[in-house]
């Protein structure tokens, strides 16, 4: 390669390397919404990636057997601006502690279940007291977690949204015990 050709080649390679580095820095500055699960005394028990911060489609489901009605309940949540939004609930019948009346949203009957969709209730955190007989489960991205086992067989579980850099999520991965699958 002649001197001028070599300089052009090096400039082109240098430009490509700068573009690659800029793309890597931009990608690493992206943030993931994660579901942080704290056990008793605020100890972090799990942190599960939900998706890119602000992206549509990232959600999770809390399901349990209602302690009084003994009927299954599923509540659907998603991150919204650092908060947790309840957008849908599904249950099998009426009873003490189950929604009824003007809950907002659209009510329908689907396969024998009452579905309330289109809700917009927001929470900074959700506190759950899982027990073995209420079968508290968490589902994220097709994976199911036993909340009772996750918090160590008793006590309070607090769920909140945390934001982590995408690089940290990729390299650290998901931290959770009590996976059912």
HELIX and SHEET records of a PDB file:
HELIX    1   1 UNK A    3  UNK A   29  1                                  27    
HELIX    2   2 UNK A   40  UNK A   42  5                                   3    
HELIX    3   3 UNK A  147  UNK A  150  1                                   4    
HELIX    4   4 UNK A  166  UNK A  172  1                                   7    
SHEET    1   A 4 UNK A  44  UNK A  52  0                                        
SHEET    2   A 4 UNK A  31  UNK A  38 -1                                        
SHEET    3   A 4 UNK A 157  UNK A 165 -1                                        
SHEET    4   A 4 UNK A 126  UNK A 128 -1                                        
SHEET    1   B 7 UNK A 106  UNK A 110  0                                        
SHEET    2   B 7 UNK A 113  UNK A 123 -1                                        
SHEET    3   B 7 UNK A  83  UNK A  91 -1                                        
SHEET    4   B 7 UNK A  72  UNK A  80 -1                                        
SHEET    5   B 7 UNK A  60  UNK A  65 -1                                        
SHEET    6   B 7 UNK A 137  UNK A 140 -1                                        
SHEET    7   B 7 UNK A 143  UNK A 146 -1                                        
END                                                                             
